[in-house]
Amino acid sequence: MACCGGTHTLSSSEKGDELSDPKMLSLPGDKTPEEARLEREGCIKNLQVFRYNLYQKESKVDDCDGFANLLHHEEELRRNCQAEISLRHKLKNDPSFWSTCSPSFEDEMSTLYEDNWMHTRAWWYTRGWIIGNSGPLQRAFELWRSNSSWYMHPILVEDCKSRGGCCGRDCGCCLDAQRANSSAGALGVGHCTLECGCCIRSRGFELSKEREKYLVDRFSFDNRLDTMDHQVDPYQRRICLASIWGLSVDDS
């Protein structure tokens, strides 16, 4: 305030000590005391449910497309990983096949490597975009994905098994270390896609382009579709809940 042509500077007692306000020492989305208590008590399921409900209450942009994109990139990385394994299996069991094959084994592998390179970076960008919108979501996602076997959630195992994947057999492919050693890296680990060689051999026939398209349209997290619309696709919302949060409405 001006006084006799001079300037009066407010003292700390006049303006209040802002450091005494807890809100001035925290960021929006910081961990809540309730989360800290549930962590100390080891109530992981309740912790994740609590974070999910905090997330639902937040004022935020719609993350549905982001979730669909993230799971779409993971799906493509798994598909490429399993295609690599199938190519190596062919090379090992029938080397002469590649002497007359076009494109060559090296060309096929190079194409998959380049595709994985792009999907991996797109996945990291999408991950950052999603978790940057919400502290509770970031903590829930990072906690769930810190378990390297997160994809063995009962809902995701059931989904693989029901679609004819290796979780319905004793082969153990979904836990095979081969899937971590492809150019897709750790992001290529997970359940079966239409490129799984074991599934193709078990099925006993190749899918036509029409049948393959039908299955992709029904099950894939293709980001061209409004897959996360609450009025459209409860199946994919169920997969998303298990994949992002480690939760299921079936939990008791």
Protein Blocks (a to p, Z undefined) as FASTA:
>chain_A
ZZehiacdddfklnopaklpmklmccehiacfklmmmmmnopaklmmmmmmmmmmmpccd
dfklmmmmmmmmmmmmmmmmmmmmmmmmmmmmmmmlmmmgccdfklmmmmmmmmmmmmmm
mmmmmmmmmmmmomklmmmmmmmmmpmklmmgfklmmmmmmnopaklpcnommmgfklmm
mmnlmmlgccddfklmklmmmnopacdfklmmmmmmmmpccfkbcfkbmklmmmlmmmmm
mmmnopafkbZZ
